[in-house]
Amino acid sequence: MALVTLMENEFISEAVPAQTLKTDMNKAGFTDIAVSLAVKSLLLKLMVEAHQLESDYGNRYTVYTVAPKGEEWLLANHGTAGLMRPPVCRS
């Protein structure tokens, strides 16, 4: 889910702040520890990359990008990567 969330956000901007990733995954029902473990796992698998940026006020923060290996995995697994929302039942 973290990889899908990063790719969704990269559609809007080139890099995704860690706080945005955490917020989006929390909204999807994941706990903070689940987000942390997912990101660490993706970093170890070289599917995402972490970068340090500096704000206009001099504060450093982490952003993530999907690495080529992560893009390849998403392209190969797009049928099972949670890319579809469940249909809405109308009564």
Secondary structure, 3 states (H helix, E strand, C coil): CHHHHHHHHHCCCCCEEHHHHHHHHHHCCCCHHHHHHHHHHHHHCCCEEEEEEECCCCCEEEEEEECHHHHHHHHHCCCCCCCCCCCCCCC
